[in-house]
Amino acid sequence: MSNTVDAGMPEIEDFAALLEESLQGKPSLERSVATGRILAIENDIVLVDVGLKSEGRIPLREFIDEGDAPNLHVGDEVEVYVERLEDNNGEAVLSREKARREEAWENLEQAFKKDERVTGVIFGRVKGGFTVDLSGAVAFLPGSQVDIRPVRDITPLLGTPQPFMILKMDRNRGNIVVSRRSVLEETRAAERTELIANLKEGQVLQGVVKNITDYGAFVDLGGVDGLLHVTDISWRRINHPTEALQVGQSVEVQVIRFNAETQRISLGMKQLEADPWEGVEAKYPQTTRFNGRVTNITDYGAFVELEAGIEGLVHVSEMSWTKKNIHPGKIVSTSQEVEVMVLDVDPTKRRISLGLKQCLSNPWEAFAETHTVGAELEGEIRNITEFGLFVGLPGDIDGMVHLSDLDWSRPGEEALADFTKGDNVKVKVLDVDLEKERVSLGIKQLTSDPMESATGGSAVKKGSVTTCIVAAITDGGIEVTLAGGDLKGFIKRSDLSRDRSEQRPDRFAVGDKVDAKVTQVDKASRRITLSVKAREMEEEKQAMKAYGSSDSGASLGDILGAALAEKEAAKEGGEDEAAPAEAATAEAAPEEEAEAAAEEPSESGDEDKKDS
């Protein structure tokens, strides 16, 4: 018995020594990737032999990609990562997932050194960016490196293999930073070169709206951007590009202009559609009526869309028969449906003039039919201006009473103070101008003209002598009233007296009565000129005729001499004629002054001679 045991002990010790000796001759596999062989597949565990003391157990899920069916067989060789040679159970600790990761790192390091692209899948979102699976290695994709332009929604990129460039990597820290933008920029540069080389005007291209501004949109043509101006988006009016486009939208555009030096590309969309202005004169003949939609309102009118791409202007003067000097926005509103009449069509300038009021009855014509010149009516004062009154008339139209038609005797500015906005006044129709849409009214015409009635009689005529009342005193003469105060006249300083010493306005007072001769009557300017001097000369002539003298033969001395002789004869005859002689003597001027006065030129005197 003992011989048998003693004989076996050396054999066991020899085997252990031989095994250890064989292991010491090989490098350690711990924390490295080794090739193993599948010994068995038991439920969800794969038994793998890598040539160690014992086999290792690896979960089946590590061999299967997500969504794929298992494709493993006993005897297959697989790459595994040896974490430890044995665990507490004496089994090797292996990992297929870490083996794949190590393999991926090897490949990524090679690609990084050669500046090559790698393929990965974006699978998650983290602070500042996204996580990318690079065939087992996890990398970080910053948000700024996702695309050339900011991307609002990254959902379409998730789960889809994408090319990336490795910006930096640190294997010890397990840190990899990748960029998708770098790949796109390289691709765009190549596409841009090819596109520019083949680009020509009139070419139709597909593009993506990259950015939108107030004046248009920038379209990415695949490596190069072109400007799509707002006026070239559509034939119809577009106030802002966002009315027809949005960022990211695919559009078909035509190259309108291309500058090879500056590489500026102008694009158009409406050029791919038929021009609606072709044959516009036949479609919209003058005086025809159409329904349209108000698209834009300005200070000078409103634009009305007759069809897509065809707009006409309703000028503010063609919007209303009665509302003048009013903003178009108070008559129509944007998007309002209106009926308009075509007034003029200019296909060269692409302009159509429309009228809004022409589709309504003309209140001016209706007023002219029912109210002739001379008709009297009553209306409300709607406005008072520096040049007259505006009075509301039937048909919601306004007539104007000019300042000169307010009062016969007073200035218009003075008479205007008697009226208040909102008052009702009686007026007379003086004129109706349908072309200019004006109705002239008068208030003073409701009564007779005092100048006509006064000058029509014998009281106030050229050459007549009338009694005036001093109304005002000025340096140049005196203002007077006559004919009961209805008329006003003026006596110049030189016409205040035949005696120069008496030609002083200050010797008169307001309210004094003055007898003067009418020397001029101007009905147009309603001005009457009088002269005291002319009256005195007229009285002198009458006195000379009374004593039998003529204008040509007798002098003032002869007249005075004759008067004195008559007076003496009367005394000798016992007749009491002293008073008349004294009166004649008192009225007569001294001989020297009479002669000077006779020689002094006088407008009124000349006029008297013409009258005689």
VENTA-V848353 format. One line per field, one symbol per residue. phi: phi as a letter, one per 20 degrees, with the letter a starting at -180 (. if undefined). A space follows every 10 residues. Layout:
phi: ???
This chain:
phi: .ffffffegf ffffffffff ffffedffef mbececcfea cdldcdecdd negbfddcgf ffedffndef cccfofecec deebfbdfen efedbfffff ffffffffff fffeldfcdb cfcbdcfnrb dcedloeecd dfffdfbfdg dfcegfefmd gcecdeeabc ffemdcdcbe ffffffffff fffffffdfb fnfdcebcfe bccfdrcede eoobdcedff fdfbfffcfb gffccbfnfe cdcdfecbdf felecddbdf fedfffefmf fffcffmedb ebdfdbccfd rceceebfnd ccdefgfdeb fdedlcfgfe dccfmfecdc dfebccffel ccedceffec fefffffffd cefofdbcbe febccfdqdd dfcgnmdddd dfgfdebfde fffffffedc gofececdfe acdffelcce dbdfffcfff ffffffeefc cfnedcedcf dbccfeqcec dblmnedccb dfgfdfafef feecffedcg ofecebefdb cdffelccdc bfffffffff ffffffemed feeddfffff ffffffffff ffemeecfff ffffffffeg gfffffffef fbffffffff ff
